[in-house]
């Protein structure tokens, strides 16, 4: 008889291993290990991408805050002030900031309510050159904030002094310096990560806060870009 070739013996042992219970355990282990590594890489990438969004929102807010004059903001206190030249000036500046980066969903200015440090009100908003555009009789000036072709609650526009019902705690902390929400927060306008920066007068006193919102779906886009090579 002739000796069995080494390649044949190896192939036979491999087939026996494949058909054995031991192979199932081994392959299952490596499959679980691969899944765990992939999940770990994804969660790490997601965390890093969220930090990128936070840093970007703060950077834009910090730079944008320098473009506002405290005296203009101090003249925007009550609802009728939307008809003032200061309103048009501030809103146009906010709109310019928003248009300069497609990742910005909203740009607006808020401040603590005088006499109530635990409440916030709107000073101006980049979409609200006419705060009544969605409620007047002229459909040609309607503003679809969330771009869903429906003019409903999320499309509410702002006027000076309008109460901000659900500000995140981070917005109050922005009076101490630039900051971003630690994660996403949700209100009637959507789900965002937001960056804030104080706007100061000539004496260094904080008169309001510039807010920059980046929509939560941006994180999905960044994650997809990160994992596209895989």
PAZAPA-4460 file (N, C-alpha, C; in steps of 0.05 Angstrom, whole numbers, plus 32768, in hexadecimal, padded with zeros to 4 digits):
% residues 230
    n_x    n_y    n_z   ca_x   ca_y   ca_z    c_x    c_y    c_z   seq   type   mol
   8011   7FE8   8000   8000   8000   8000   8011   8019   8000     1      X     A
   8006   802E   7FF5   8015   8048   7FF4   800D   805A   800B     2      X     A
   8020   8069   8015   801A   807B   802B   8006   8091   8022     3      X     A
   7FF4   8099   8034   7FE0   80AE   802D   7FEE   80C9   802D     4      X     A
   7FEB   80D8   8017   7FF9   80F2   8016   7FF1   8104   802D     5      X     A
   8004   8115   8035   8000   8127   804B   7FE8   8139   8046     6      X     A
   7FE5   8143   802E   7FCF   8155   8027   7FB4   8147   802B     7      X     A
   7FB4   812D   8024   7F9B   811E   8027   7F94   811B   8045     8      X     A
   7FA9   8114   8055   7FA4   8111   8072   7F9A   812B   807E     9      X     A
   7FA6   8141   8076   7F9E   815B   8081   7F82   8162   8079    10      X     A
   7F7B   815C   805F   7F60   8162   8055   7F4C   8151   8064    11      X     A
   7F53   8138   806A   7F41   8126   8078   7F3C   8130   8094    12      X     A
   7F51   8138   80A1   7F4E   8142   80BD   7F3E   815C   80BD    13      X     A
   7F42   816C   80A9   7F32   8186   80A7   7F15   8180   80A4    14      X     A
   7F0E   816D   8092   7EF2   8166   808D   7EE6   815B   80A7    15      X     A
   7EF5   814A   80B5   7EEB   813F   80CE   7EE6   8155   80E3    16      X     A
   7EF8   8168   80E2   7EF5   817F   80F5   7EDC   818F   80EF    17      X     A
   7ED9   8194   80D5   7EC2   81A4   80CC   7EA8   8197   80D4    18      X     A
   7EA8   817C   80D3   7E8F   816D   80D9   7E8B   8168   80F7    19      X     A
   7E9F   816F   8107   7E9E   816A   8123   7E90   8180   8133    20      X     A
   7E87   817A   814B   7E7B   818E   815C   7E90   81A3   8165    21      X     A
   7EA8   819B   8166   7EBD   81AD   816E   7EC0   81C4   815B    22      X     A
   7EBB   81BF   8141   7EBD   81D4   812D   7EA7   81E8   8131    23      X     A
   7E8F   81DF   8138   7E79   81F1   813D   7E80   8204   8154    24      X     A
   7E8B   81FA   8169   7E93   820A   8180   7EA8   821E   8177    25      X     A
   7EBC   8215   8168   7ED2   8226   8160   7EC9   823D   814E    26      X     A
   7EB9   8235   813A   7EB0   824A   8127   7E9C   825D   8135    27      X     A
   7E8C   8253   8148   7E7A   8264   8156   7E8A   8278   8167    28      X     A
   7E9F   826F   8173   7EB0   8280   8183   7EBC   8297   8173    29      X     A
   7EC7   8290   815B   7ED3   82A4   814A   7EBD   82B7   813E    30      X     A
   7EA6   82AD   8139   7E90   82BD   812F   7E88   82D2   8144    31      X     A
   7E85   82C9   815D   7E7E   82DB   8173   7E95   82EF   8178    32      X     A
   7EAD   82E6   8176   7EC4   82F8   817A   7EC4   830D   8164    33      X     A
   7EBF   8305   814C   7EBF   8318   8135   7EA8   832C   8139    34      X     A
   7E91   8322   8142   7E7A   8334   8147   7E80   8348   815D    35      X     A
   7E8D   833E   8172   7E94   8350   8189   7EA8   8365   8180    36      X     A
   7EBB   835E   8171   7ECF   8371   8167   7EC2   8386   8155    37      X     A
   7EB1   837C   8143   7EA3   838F   8131   7E91   83A2   8141    38      X     A
   7E83   8398   8155   7E72   83A9   8165   7E83   83BD   8174    39      X     A
   7E9A   83B4   817F   7EAB   83C6   818D   7EB6   83DC   817B    40      X     A
   7EBE   83D5   8163   7EC7   83E9   8150   7EB1   83FD   8149    41      X     A
   7E99   83F3   8145   7E82   8404   813E   7E7C   8418   8155    42      X     A
   7E7B   840D   816E   7E74   841F   8184   7E8A   8434   8189    43      X     A
   7EA3   842C   8184   7EB9   843F   8187   7EB7   8455   8172    44      X     A
   7EB1   844C   8159   7EAF   845F   8143   7E97   8472   8148    45      X     A
   7E81   8467   8152   7E6A   8477   8157   7E70   848C   816D    46      X     A
   7E7E   8484   8181   7E86   8497   8197   7E97   84AD   818B    47      X     A
   7EAB   84A5   817C   7EBD   84BA   8170   7EAF   84CC   815D    48      X     A
   7E9C   84C2   814E   7E8D   84D2   813B   7E7A   84E6   814A    49      X     A
   7E6F   84DD   8160   7E5F   84EF   8171   7E70   8505   817C    50      X     A
   7E88   84FF   8184   7E9A   8514   818E   7EA1   8528   8178    51      X     A
   7EA4   851E   815F   7EA9   852F   8149   7E92   8543   8145    52      X     A
   7E79   8539   8147   7E62   854A   8144   7E61   855F   815A    53      X     A
   7E67   8556   8173   7E66   8569   818A   7E7B   857F   8186    54      X     A
   7E93   8577   817E   7EA9   858A   817A   7EA3   859E   8164    55      X     A
   7E97   8593   814F   7E90   85A5   8138   7E7A   85B9   8140    56      X     A
   7E66   85B0   814F   7E51   85C2   8157   7E5B   85D8   8169    57      X     A
   7E6D   85D1   817C   7E79   85E5   818E   7E8A   85F8   817E    58      X     A
   7E9A   85EE   816C   7EAC   85FF   815C   7E9C   8614   814C    59      X     A
   7E87   860B   813F   7E77   861D   812F   7E69   8632   8141    60      X     A
   7E5F   8629   8158   7E52   863B   816A   7E66   8650   8175    61      X     A
   7E7E   8647   817C   7E92   8659   8187   7E9A   866E   8173    62      X     A
   7E9D   8666   815A   7EA5   8679   8145   7E8D   868C   813E    63      X     A
   7E76   8680   813C   7E5E   8690   8135   7E56   86A4   814A    64      X     A
   7E5B   869E   8164   7E54   86B1   8179   7E62   86CC   8177    65      X     A
   7E79   86CC   816A   7E88   86E4   8167   7E7C   86F8   8153    66      X     A
   7E68   86EE   8143   7E5D   86FF   812E   7E44   870E   8137    67      X     A
   7E3D   870D   8151   7E25   871A   815B   7E2C   8731   816E    68      X     A
   7E1C   8746   816B   7E20   875D   817C   7E0C   875C   8194    69      X     A
   7E16   875E   81AC   7E05   875B   81C3   7DEF   8770   81C4    70      X     A
   7DF5   8788   81BA   7DE1   879D   81BA   7DC9   8796   81A8    71      X     A
   7DCF   8788   8191   7DB9   877F   8180   7DA7   876B   818F    72      X     A
   7DB3   8759   819D   7DA4   8744   81AB   7D94   8750   81C2    73      X     A
   7D9F   8764   81CF   7D91   8770   81E5   7D78   8780   81DD    74      X     A
   7D76   8785   81C3   7D5F   8794   81B9   7D49   8780   81B0    75      X     A
   7D4E   8766   81B1   7D3B   8752   81A9   7D2F   8745   81C2    76      X     A
   7D1B   8750   81CD   7D10   8747   81E6   7CF3   873D   81E5    77      X     A
   7CE3   874A   81D5   7CC6   8743   81D4   7CBE   873C   81B7    78      X     A
   7CA7   8730   81B5   7C9D   8725   819C   7C9E   8739   8185    79      X     A
   7C96   8751   818A   7C94   8765   8175   7CB0   876E   816A    80      X     A
   7CC5   8767   8179   7CE0   876F   8170   7CE9   8760   8157    81      X     A
   7CDA   874D   814E   7CE2   873F   8135   7CE1   8752   811D    82      X     A
   7CD3   8768   8120   7CD1   877B   810A   7CE7   8790   810A    83      X     A
   7CFA   878D   811D   7D0F   87A1   811F   7D26   879A   810D    84      X     A
   7D37   87AE   8106   7D4E   87A9   80F5   7D62   8796   8102    85      X     A
   7D63   8796   811D   7D76   8784   812B   7D6E   8767   8127    86      X     A
   7D54   8762   8126   7D4A   8746   8121   7D54   873C   8105    87      X     A
   7D4F   874C   80F1   7D58   8744   80D6   7D76   8740   80D5    88      X     A
   7D85   8751   80E2   7DA2   874F   80E2   7DAB   8735   80EF    89      X     A
   7DA0   872F   8107   7DA7   8717   8116   7D9F   86FD   8107    90      X     A
   7D86   86FD   80FD   7D7C   86E5   80EF   7D8C   86E0   80D6    91      X     A
   7D93   86F4   80C7   7DA3   86F0   80AF   7DBF   86E5   80B5    92      X     A
   7DCA   86EE   80CC   7DE4   86E4   80D4   7DE2   86C6   80DC    93      X     A
   7DCD   86C0   80EA   7DC8   86A3   80F1   7DC4   8692   80D8    94      X     A
   7DB5   869C   80C5   7DB0   868D   80AC   7DCA   8689   809D    95      X     A
   7DDC   869D   809D   7DF5   869B   8090   7E06   8685   809D    96      X     A
   7E07   8685   80B7   7E16   8670   80C6   7E0B   8654   80BE    97      X     A
   7DF1   8652   80BE   7DE5   8638   80B8   7DEB   862F   809B    98      X     A
   7DEA   8641   8089   7DEF   863A   806C   7E0C   8633   8067    99      X     A
   7E1E   863C   8078   7E3B   8637   8072   7E43   861A   8077   100      X     A
   7E32   860B   8085   7E39   85EE   808A   7E1F   85DE   8088   101      X     A
   7E1F   85CB   8076   7E06   85BB   8072   7E00   85A9   8089   102      X     A
   7E12   85A5   809C   7E0D   8594   80B3   7DFC   85A3   80C8   103      X     A
   7DFB   85BE   80C6   7DEB   85CD   80D9   7DCE   85CC   80D2   104      X     A
   7DBE   85C3   80E5   7DA1   85C1   80E1   7D93   85DA   80EB   105      X     A
   7D9A   85E3   8102   7D8F   85FC   810E   7DA5   860D   8119   106      X     A
   7DA2   8627   8117   7DB3   863B   8125   7DA1   864F   8131   107      X     A
   7DA4   8654   814B   7D92   8666   8159   7DA0   8671   8172   108      X     A
   7D94   8686   817D   7D9E   8692   8195   7D8A   8691   81AB   109      X     A
   7D92   8689   81C3   7D81   8687   81DA   7D8E   8695   81F1   110      X     A
   7D7E   869A   8206   7D89   86A7   821E   7D77   869F   8236   111      X     A
   7D82   86A3   824D   7D72   869F   8266   7D5C   86B4   8267   112      X     A
   7D45   86AC   8271   7D2F   86BE   8274   7D36   86D1   828C   113      X     A
   7D35   86EB   8287   7D3A   86FE   829D   7D29   86F9   82B5   114      X     A
   7D35   86F6   82CC   7D26   86F0   82E5   7D21   86D3   82EA   115      X     A
   7D28   86C2   82D6   7D23   86A5   82DA   7D3B   8696   82CE   116      X     A
   7D50   8692   82DD   7D69   8686   82D2   7D65   8669   82CA   117      X     A
   7D4F   865D   82D0   7D4A   8641   82C9   7D39   863D   82B0   118      X     A
   7D34   8654   82A2   7D24   8653   8289   7D34   8660   8273   119      X     A
   7D2E   8658   825A   7D3B   8663   8243   7D26   866E   822F   120      X     A
   7D2E   8682   8220   7D1D   868D   820B   7D2D   8691   81F2   121      X     A
   7D20   8692   81DB   7D2D   8697   81C1   7D32   86B5   81BE   122      X     A
   7D49   86BA   81B2   7D4F   86D6   81AA   7D4B   86D8   818C   123      X     A
   7D55   86C5   817D   7D52   86C5   8160   7D57   86A9   8155   124      X     A
   7D4E   86A4   813D   7D51   8689   8130   7D56   868D   8113   125      X     A
   7D67   867C   8107   7D70   8680   80EC   7D59   867C   80D7   126      X     A
   7D44   866E   80DF   7D2E   8669   80CC   7D17   867D   80CF   127      X     A
   7D18   868E   80E3   7D00   869D   80EB   7D01   86BB   80E4   128      X     A
   7D09   86C2   80CC   7D09   86DE   80C4   7CED   86E9   80C7   129      X     A
   7CD9   86D8   80C1   7CBD   86DE   80C6   7CB2   86C9   80D9   130      X     A
   7CAF   86CE   80F3   7CA6   86BA   8106   7C8A   86AF   8100   131      X     A
   7C7B   86BD   80EF   7C5F   86B5   80EA   7C5B   86AA   80CE   132      X     A
   7C71   86A3   80C1   7C70   8699   80A6   7C5E   8680   80A3   133      X     A
   7C5F   866F   80B7   7C50   8656   80B6   7C33   8658   80C0   134      X     A
   7C2C   8670   80CA   7C11   8673   80D5   7C01   8689   80C7   135      X     A
   7C0E   8698   80B4   7BFF   86AD   80A6   7BF0   86A1   808E   136      X     A
   7BE4   86B2   807E   7BD4   86A8   8067   7BE4   86A6   804D   137      X     A
   7BFE   86A9   804F   7C0F   86A8   8037   7C1F   868E   8037   138      X     A
   7C16   867A   8027   7C24   8660   8027   7C40   8661   8019   139      X     A
   7C45   8677   800B   7C5E   8679   7FFC   7C76   867E   800F   140      X     A
   7C71   8686   8027   7C88   868C   8039   7C8B   8677   804F   141      X     A
   7C7C   8661   804D   7C7E   864C   8061   7C9A   8641   8063   142      X     A
   7CA1   8639   807B   7CBC   862E   8081   7CB9   8612   808C   143      X     A
   7CC4   85FE   807D   7CC3   85E2   8084   7CDD   85DB   8092   144      X     A
   7CDE   85E0   80AD   7CF7   85DC   80BB   7D02   85C0   80B9   145      X     A
   7CF1   85AC   80BE   7CFB   8590   80BD   7CF9   8583   80A2   146      X     A
   7CF1   8592   808E   7CF1   8589   8072   7CE2   856F   806D   147      X     A
   7CCA   856E   807A   7CB9   8557   8075   7CA0   855E   8066   148      X     A
   7C9F   8576   805B   7C88   8580   804B   7C6E   8582   805B   149      X     A
   7C70   8582   8075   7C59   8586   8086   7C5F   859D   8099   150      X     A
   7C4D   85B0   809B   7C51   85C7   80AC   7C42   85C3   80C6   151      X     A
   7C51   85B8   80DA   7C44   85B0   80F3   7C55   85BA   810A   152      X     A
   7C52   85AD   8121   7C60   85B5   813A   7C7E   85B9   8137   153      X     A
   7C8D   85A7   812A   7CAA   85AB   8127   7CB2   85C3   8116   154      X     A
   7C9E   85CF   8109   7CA4   85E6   80F8   7C9D   8601   8105   155      X     A
   7C9A   8601   811F   7C95   8619   812E   7CAD   862C   812C   156      X     A
   7CA7   8645   8125   7CBC   8659   8122   7CBE   8669   813C   157      X     A
   7CD4   8679   813F   7CD8   8687   8158   7CD7   86A6   8154   158      X     A
   7CD0   86B3   8169   7CD2   86D0   816A   7CE2   86D8   8184   159      X     A
   7CEA   86F0   8186   7CFA   86F8   819E   7CE9   86F5   81B7   160      X     A
   7CF5   86E8   81CB   7CE8   86E5   81E4   7CD6   86CC   81E6   161      X     A
   7CD4   86BC   81D1   7CC4   86A4   81D2   7CD2   8690   81E5   162      X     A
   7CC2   8684   81F7   7CCE   8671   820B   7CD7   8658   81FD   163      X     A
   7CEF   864F   8204   7CF9   8635   81FB   7CF2   8620   8210   164      X     A
   7CDE   8610   820A   7CD2   85FE   821E   7CE5   85E8   8228   165      X     A
   7CF6   85DE   8216   7D06   85C6   821E   7D24   85C9   8218   166      X     A
   7D31   85DE   8223   7D4E   85E1   821E   7D5D   85CC   822E   167      X     A
   7D72   85C0   8222   7D83   85AD   8231   7D93   85BC   8246   168      X     A
   7D9B   85AE   825B   7DAB   85BB   8270   7DC4   85C7   8265   169      X     A
   7DCF   85BB   8250   7DE8   85C5   8244   7DE5   85E2   823B   170      X     A
   7DCD   85EA   8233   7DC9   8605   8229   7DCF   861A   8240   171      X     A
   7DC7   8613   8258   7DCD   8624   826F   7DEA   8624   8276   172      X     A
   7DF7   860D   8273   7E14   860B   8279   7E25   861B   8265   173      X     A
   7E19   8621   824E   7E28   8631   8239   7E2E   864D   8243   174      X     A
   7E20   8657   8257   7E26   8671   8262   7E42   8672   826E   175      X     A
   7E4D   865A   8274   7E68   8658   827F   7E7D   8655   826A   176      X     A
   7E75   864D   8251   7E88   864A   823C   7E7E   8636   8227   177      X     A
   7E8B   8634   8210   7E82   8622   81FB   7E7F   8605   8204   178      X     A
   7E6A   85F8   81FB   7E64   85DD   8204   7E51   85D0   81F1   179      X     A
   7E51   85B5   81F1   7E3E   85A6   81E0   7E2F   8592   81F1   180      X     A
   7E18   858B   81E8   7E09   8576   81F6   7E19   855C   81F5   181      X     A
   7E19   854D   820B   7E29   8535   820D   7E20   851F   81F9   182      X     A
   7E07   8520   81F3   7DFB   850D   81DF   7DE4   851B   81D1   183      X     A
   7DD3   850B   81C5   7DBC   8517   81B7   7DA6   851F   81CB   184      X     A
   7D98   8534   81C5   7D80   853B   81D4   7D6A   853F   81C0   185      X     A
   7D51   853D   81C9   7D3A   853F   81B6   7D26   8553   81C1   186      X     A
   7D1C   8563   81AF   7D06   8576   81B5   7CF2   8575   819E   187      X     A
   7CE0   8589   819D   7CCB   8588   8189   7CD6   858C   816D   188      X     A
   7CEF   8597   816A   7CFB   859C   8150   7D0B   8585   8145   189      X     A
   7D11   8571   8156   7D21   855A   814D   7D34   8550   8162   190      X     A
   7D47   8540   8158   7D5B   8533   816A   7D77   853D   8161   191      X     A
   7D86   8549   8173   7D9E   8557   816B   7DB5   8553   8180   192      X     A
   7DCD   8559   8176   7DE3   855F   8188   7DE8   857D   8183   193      X     A
   7DEC   858C   8199   7DED   85A9   8196   7E06   85B4   81A3   194      X     A
   7E11   85C9   8196   7E27   85D8   81A1   7E1E   85F4   81A8   195      X     A
   7E28   85FE   81BF   7E20   8618   81C9   7E39   8629   81CF   196      X     A
   7E36   8643   81CB   7E4C   8655   81D2   7E40   8670   81DC   197      X     A
   7E4B   867B   81F1   7E40   8694   81FB   7E46   86AC   81E9   198      X     A
   7E33   86BE   81E8   7E37   86D7   81D9   7E3A   86ED   81EF   199      X     A
   7E50   86FC   81EE   7E57   870F   8203   7E56   872B   81F9   200      X     A
   7E51   873E   820C   7E52   875A   8205   7E6F   8764   8208   201      X     A
   7E73   877E   8205   7E8E   8789   8207   7E9A   8786   8222   202      X     A
   7E8A   8782   8237   7E94   877F   8252   7E99   8762   8259   203      X     A
   7E94   8750   8246   7E97   8733   824B   7E7F   8725   8257   204      X     A
   7E6A   8734   825B   7E52   8728   8266   7E43   8718   8251   205      X     A
   7E3A   8700   8258   7E2B   86EF   8246   7E0E   86F9   8243   206      X     A
   7E06   8700   822B   7DEB   870A   8226   7DD9   86F5   8219   207      X     A
   7DE5   86E1   820D   7DD5   86CC   8200   7DE8   86B5   81F8   208      X     A
   7DDC   86A0   81EC   7DEB   8689   81E4   7DE4   8681   81C8   209      X     A
   7DF9   867D   81B7   7DF4   8673   819C   7DF3   8655   819C   210      X     A
   7DDE   864A   8190   7DDB   862D   818F   7DDD   8623   8172   211      X     A
   7DEB   860D   816F   7DEE   8600   8155   7DE5   85E3   8157   212      X     A
   7DD1   85DB   8148   7DC6   85C0   8149   7DCF   85B0   8131   213      X     A
   7DD8   8597   8136   7DDF   8584   8121   7DCC   856C   8124   214      X     A
   7DBE   8565   8110   7DAA   8550   8111   7DB7   8535   8117   215      X     A
   7DA9   8524   8127   7DB4   850B   8130   7DBB   84F8   8119   216      X     A
   7DAD   84FA   8102   7DB2   84E9   80EB   7DCE   84ED   80E0   217      X     A
   7DDB   8503   80E7   7DF7   8507   80DE   7E09   84F2   80E9   218      X     A
   7E03   84E7   8100   7E13   84D2   810C   7E12   84B9   80FB   219      X     A
   7DFA   84B3   80F0   7DF8   849B   80DE   7E09   849F   80C5   220      X     A
   7E0A   84B7   80BB   7E1A   84BD   80A3   7E38   84B9   80A9   221      X     A
   7E41   84C3   80C0   7E5D   84C0   80C8   7E64   84A3   80CD   222      X     A
   7E52   8494   80D9   7E57   8478   80DE   7E59   8469   80C3   223      X     A
   7E48   846F   80B1   7E49   8462   8097   7E63   8468   8088   224      X     A
   7E6C   8481   808A   7E86   8488   807E   7E9D   8479   808B   225      X     A
   7E9C   8476   80A5   7EB1   8469   80B4   7EB3   844B   80AC   226      X     A
   7E9C   843E   80A8   7E9B   8421   80A3   7E99   841A   8085   227      X     A
   7E98   842F   8074   7E96   8429   8058   7EAD   8418   804D   228      X     A
   7EC7   841C   8057   7EDC   840B   804D   7ED8   83ED   8053   229      X     A
   7EC9   83E7   8069   7EC5   83CC   8071   7EB0   83BE   805F   230      X     A
***
